[in-house]
Amino acid sequence: CLSSILADRQFVEEIRALYPGVPLMANLRCGLWYTALDDGTCYFKSTDGHTNNWSFSTTRLNWHVATTAAESGGAIIVDATRRGKRYSDAFTKTVPIWCCVVNRAVARHRGMQYDGLRYDGAVASHQVYGGDAGAQLRRDALVSS
C-alpha cells in the first residue's frame, strides 16, 4: 500500500513538472496523500455526484479554486479512488457539476450568452459515464443554477 502511494505521488510530481506555474490543489477527500500543500486544497465530496444526485453543493463552493484557475490559466486537482476504478466520483460527477454551475454563473454575471456545450465540464465527462448521464447532469445542474 505504501509503495503504491509513493508511486502515485511520484506521478503527481511528474505531472506538476509538465505544467510549471499551474497550481496543484489537493482534494481534501483523498488528495493529501499525494501532494504537498504548497498551492492549496479544495473539497469536492464524491457523494455530491452519486447516482441521480446532480445537485450543486452550496456548502462546498470551492470559489478559491475558480479564482486560482482564472488567475493562473488553470489548476490541477489531485484526488484518488479505490483500486479498479479509473476515476473518483468527484472527478466524474462532482467536479463537472461544479464547472457547469460556476461557468454558467460567471457567464450570467458578465451578461454573456451562455453556450453550455463550450463551457460545461459536464460535456467532457460523458465519455466517463455515458452520454445519457452527461445530458441528465447538464439538464439538472442547469435547472438548479
Secondary structure by P-SEA (a helix, b strand, c coil): caaaaaaaaaaaaaaaaaccccbbbbcccccccccccccccccccccccccccccccccccaaaaaaaaaaccbbbbbbccccccccccccccaaaaaaaaaaaaaaaaaccccccccccccccccccccaaaaaaaaaaaaaac
